Amino acid sequence: SSLVVDRGLTHSISAQAHLSSAVSPLNELEEWNVNSKANLEGGCKDYNSSLFVGSSSVIRDFDKIWQGNSWKNFSEFSRKIGGEVKDMLPLIEKCVTDQKQGLSPPNLTSSQQNTPSRSFDLERVALATKNAIDAVQDFKDKHLINGRYYNHILAVSEGSLAFGWAASLIADPLDSQRFIENQRKCVDIYANRIIKEQKLKDSVHVDWVM
């Protein structure tokens, strides 16, 4: 039994040491937002109306986040844990697909989408993702009190708010990076609680956090 405890503590210490720098979809979304913001500042005079895309690079980089190993691992461990954690997975997937739809220029051919200086409407991006974000928050409100995975639900619901970066950018052109960073910090609060509670019980939860 002492060997199990030692392994659990080692796993926990390792996870906590790397939590702040872990490569996760939310970390990558934050980095993607920073890069997109740089494009905006370099190629668009009206910060509040549109975002300079520069061919299809923004969408391509966005796809890399959700086709990478971090998202695949998150999905896999969510299914392993089950319960509300598994049930929230399609809600986050909906946030991803709806945001991509908002990012994609409407009614354009493939060649047109690759045309330099193509821009999209930030309000369109914000509205496209609003309902999906609201669905995550509704799930939290319905399941938080009696749910089995209290901290998991809060971590996912806080993380989902990062998809509201476009609305944040409309309100304050210089605030979107800080907005996502703040949401990541909120997620870290509940992530650390999960590690503390599960470090000697079930390493899958620690893997899920990472």
C-alpha positions as CSV (number, residue, x, y, z in Angstrom):
1,S,0.0,0.0,0.0
2,S,2.9,2.4,0.7
3,L,4.1,1.8,-2.8
4,V,0.7,2.9,-4.2
5,V,0.8,6.0,-2.0
6,D,4.4,6.9,-3.1
7,R,3.4,6.5,-6.8
8,G,0.3,8.6,-6.2
9,L,2.3,11.4,-4.5
10,T,4.9,11.3,-7.2
11,H,2.2,11.6,-9.9
12,S,0.6,14.4,-8.0
13,I,3.8,16.4,-7.5
14,S,4.7,16.0,-11.1
15,A,1.2,17.1,-12.3
16,Q,1.2,20.1,-10.0
17,A,4.7,21.1,-11.1
18,H,3.6,21.1,-14.8
19,L,0.0,22.3,-14.5
20,S,0.7,25.9,-15.2
21,S,2.7,25.0,-18.3
22,A,0.7,22.1,-19.5
23,V,-0.2,22.0,-23.2
24,S,-4.0,22.0,-23.2
25,P,-6.7,23.2,-25.6
26,L,-7.2,26.2,-23.4
27,N,-3.5,27.1,-23.4
28,E,-3.4,26.7,-27.2
29,L,-6.6,28.8,-27.6
30,E,-4.9,31.5,-25.6
31,E,-1.8,31.3,-27.9
32,W,-4.0,31.3,-31.0
33,N,-5.8,34.3,-29.8
34,V,-2.6,36.2,-29.2
35,N,-1.4,35.4,-32.8
36,S,-4.8,36.4,-34.2
37,K,-4.7,39.7,-32.2
38,A,-1.3,40.4,-33.7
39,N,-2.8,40.0,-37.2
40,L,-5.6,42.3,-36.2
41,E,-3.2,45.1,-34.9
42,G,-1.1,44.8,-38.1
43,G,-3.8,44.6,-40.7
44,C,-7.0,46.2,-39.6
45,K,-7.8,49.8,-38.7
46,D,-11.2,49.2,-37.2
47,Y,-10.5,47.0,-34.2
48,N,-14.2,46.7,-33.2
49,S,-15.6,45.4,-36.5
50,S,-13.4,42.9,-38.2
51,L,-10.3,40.8,-37.8
52,F,-7.6,40.6,-40.5
53,V,-7.2,36.9,-41.3
54,G,-4.5,36.8,-44.0
55,S,-5.8,33.9,-46.2
56,S,-7.0,30.9,-44.2
57,S,-4.2,30.9,-41.6
58,V,-6.5,31.7,-38.6
59,I,-8.8,28.8,-39.3
60,R,-5.9,26.5,-40.1
61,D,-4.3,27.3,-36.8
62,F,-7.6,27.0,-35.0
63,D,-8.0,23.5,-36.5
64,K,-4.6,22.5,-35.2
65,I,-5.7,23.0,-31.6
66,W,-8.7,20.7,-31.9
67,Q,-7.0,18.0,-34.1
68,G,-4.0,17.8,-31.8
69,N,-3.1,15.3,-29.1
70,S,-4.1,17.5,-26.2
71,W,-7.8,17.6,-27.3
72,K,-7.8,13.9,-28.1
73,N,-6.4,13.1,-24.7
74,F,-9.0,15.4,-23.0
75,S,-11.8,13.6,-24.9
76,E,-10.4,10.2,-24.1
77,F,-10.1,10.8,-20.3
78,S,-13.5,12.5,-20.2
79,R,-15.1,9.3,-21.5
80,K,-13.1,7.2,-19.1
81,I,-14.3,9.3,-16.1
82,G,-17.8,9.2,-17.4
83,G,-20.8,10.9,-15.7
84,E,-21.2,14.6,-16.1
85,V,-17.6,14.9,-17.4
86,K,-18.5,12.7,-20.3
87,D,-21.8,14.4,-20.8
88,M,-20.1,17.8,-21.1
89,L,-17.8,16.7,-23.9
90,P,-20.3,17.1,-26.7
91,L,-21.2,20.6,-25.4
92,I,-17.5,21.7,-25.7
93,E,-17.3,20.1,-29.1
94,K,-20.3,22.2,-30.1
95,C,-18.4,25.3,-28.9
96,V,-15.6,24.3,-31.2
97,T,-17.7,23.6,-34.3
98,D,-19.9,26.7,-33.9
99,Q,-16.9,29.0,-33.4
100,K,-15.2,27.6,-36.5
101,Q,-18.4,28.2,-38.4
102,G,-18.3,31.8,-37.2
103,L,-14.7,32.2,-38.2
104,S,-15.3,30.8,-41.7
105,P,-16.2,33.4,-44.3
106,P,-19.7,32.8,-45.5
107,N,-20.6,31.6,-49.0
108,L,-17.1,31.6,-50.3
109,T,-15.4,29.0,-52.6
110,S,-12.2,27.4,-51.5
111,S,-10.1,29.7,-53.7
112,Q,-11.9,32.7,-52.4
113,Q,-11.2,31.6,-48.8
114,N,-7.5,31.6,-49.6
115,T,-7.6,35.1,-50.9
116,P,-5.3,37.4,-48.8
117,S,-6.8,40.2,-46.7
118,R,-10.0,38.3,-46.1
119,S,-11.7,39.4,-42.9
120,F,-14.6,38.3,-40.8
121,D,-17.1,40.1,-38.6
122,L,-16.3,39.7,-34.9
123,E,-20.0,40.0,-34.0
124,R,-20.7,37.0,-36.3
125,V,-18.0,35.0,-34.4
126,A,-19.5,36.0,-31.0
127,L,-23.1,35.2,-32.0
128,A,-22.1,31.9,-33.6
129,T,-20.7,30.6,-30.3
130,K,-23.0,32.2,-27.8
131,N,-25.7,29.5,-27.7
132,A,-23.1,26.8,-27.3
133,I,-21.4,28.6,-24.4
134,D,-24.9,29.2,-22.9
135,A,-25.6,25.4,-23.1
136,V,-22.5,24.6,-21.1
137,Q,-23.5,27.2,-18.4
138,D,-27.0,25.7,-18.4
139,F,-25.6,22.3,-17.8
140,K,-23.5,23.6,-14.9
141,D,-26.6,25.2,-13.3
142,K,-28.6,22.0,-13.6
143,H,-26.0,19.5,-12.5
144,L,-23.7,21.3,-10.1
145,I,-25.5,20.8,-6.9
146,N,-26.3,17.1,-7.2
147,G,-23.5,16.2,-9.7
148,R,-20.8,13.7,-8.8
149,Y,-18.0,15.8,-10.3
150,Y,-18.4,19.3,-8.8
151,N,-14.9,20.6,-9.6
152,H,-14.8,19.0,-13.0
153,I,-18.1,20.7,-14.0
154,L,-16.8,24.1,-12.8
155,A,-13.5,23.7,-14.6
156,V,-15.2,22.9,-17.9
157,S,-17.8,25.6,-17.5
158,E,-15.1,28.3,-16.7
159,G,-13.0,27.1,-19.6
160,S,-15.9,27.2,-22.1
161,L,-16.2,31.0,-21.4
162,A,-12.9,31.5,-23.2
163,F,-14.7,30.9,-26.4
164,G,-16.3,34.3,-25.8
165,W,-13.0,36.0,-26.7
166,A,-14.7,37.7,-29.8
167,A,-17.3,39.4,-27.6
168,S,-14.5,40.5,-25.3
169,L,-12.5,41.9,-28.2
170,I,-15.6,43.9,-29.4
171,A,-15.9,45.4,-25.9
172,D,-12.2,46.1,-25.5
173,P,-9.8,45.6,-28.4
174,L,-6.9,45.2,-25.9
175,D,-8.6,42.9,-23.5
176,S,-9.0,39.5,-25.4
177,Q,-5.7,38.1,-24.3
178,R,-6.3,39.0,-20.7
179,F,-9.8,37.6,-20.9
180,I,-8.6,34.1,-22.0
181,E,-5.8,34.2,-19.5
182,N,-8.2,35.0,-16.7
183,Q,-10.4,32.1,-17.7
184,R,-7.4,29.8,-17.7
185,K,-6.6,30.9,-14.1
186,C,-10.2,30.2,-13.1
187,V,-9.8,26.7,-14.5
188,D,-6.6,26.2,-12.7
189,I,-8.4,26.8,-9.3
190,Y,-10.7,23.8,-9.9
191,A,-8.0,21.8,-11.6
192,N,-5.7,22.0,-8.5
193,R,-8.7,20.9,-6.3
194,I,-9.2,17.9,-8.6
195,I,-5.5,16.9,-8.3
196,K,-5.6,17.3,-4.5
197,E,-8.7,15.2,-4.2
198,Q,-7.8,12.5,-6.7
199,K,-4.0,12.2,-6.5
200,L,-4.2,9.1,-4.3
201,K,-7.4,7.7,-5.7
202,D,-7.6,7.8,-9.5
203,S,-4.8,9.0,-11.7
204,V,-7.2,9.3,-14.6
205,H,-8.5,12.5,-13.1
206,V,-5.0,14.0,-12.9
207,D,-4.4,12.9,-16.5
208,W,-7.7,14.6,-17.4
209,V,-6.5,17.9,-15.8
210,M,-3.2,17.7,-17.7
